[in-house]
Amino acid sequence: MTQGPGAPAAARPGRPGAAQPPQPGVWNIANILTMLRLLLVPVFVVLLFADGGHDPKWRAVAWATFAVAMITDVFDGELARRKGLITDFGKIADPIADKAIMGAALIGLSVLGDLPWWITVVILARELGVTLMRFWVIRYAVIPASRGGKLKTLTQGIAVGMYVLVLTGPLATARAVVMGAAVLLTVATGLDYVGQALRLRREGLARKRTAGGGTTG
């Protein structure tokens, strides 16, 4: 039921004194999945390098761990949005967990000589750059996750997962193609985020100047 004009100011939504709904507790299913993903990072690294790092069996187990981590990435965000479980902890921990598992996989594969270092550098530089840009414009607006960014994340996850497995023949060629697509999406969406950040900052500064010039004493 909407509030009528005679409702107390404190009860009207949008007013400074309006009662705010309590934030959900940290110990909810979405945050637990995020914490599980963080805990899986060292487990994944140990499994990736087990027995010299090139044993197909250990690499398969490492792949399963990586897959579980990537699946929790899908479900924790969806649960947080649908069930109203978004918390300050989740806002900080979720992107850290995402980048931790992906960074561990990329760096580990490059150390083992299975993935060229330039690919690892390009992907990690893009992720760091986008994160810094989000903080750069956060006072003006929030850069939303784009469809291209979501496709990039999915493609990266598939490509890296294929590299974690020991593949030969046509499958090895296929994973190189998928990784190539992931790199292209990484660069393209990174440039798109740069454009969005510059535009949002420019618009924010323009609004600030307008608001400042429009006030009268």
C-alpha angles and dihedrals in degrees: 000000000000121000116253125226090263094059116117114266092241091058098051116097116239094029118119090243096047115128110254120217112251115260113247116255122266092244099074130126095259094053092043089057089049091051090047089055090052091050091050092059097078090039090054092048092051092049093046092056097037115130094004096317098269104080108121093215095053091043089054090053089047089051091052090052091048090049092052090050092050092048092053087053089061097045102042094058093044092049092047092054098042098044098036094247097139110137136172088248091054093049089057102033099045098063090041090054092047094052093040096059094041093044092048091052095047095046093043093051091048092049088052090051094242097113127039113250093230090065091052091048094048094050096043093044090053093049092048092045094051091048091052091047091053089056090044093060100028092106089060104034145328117259104229123221107261128215088247090054091052091048089049091053092049093047092047091051093051093045096047091045090054090051092051089059118072101245130173138183119008092355090058089052091048093053090051089054092049091048090050089054090048091053092049091050090046092056095040095050090043090057089046090054090050089054092048092048093051092047094047092048091048092049091046092052090048091053090048092052091046093049091047094048094044097059117099129201 
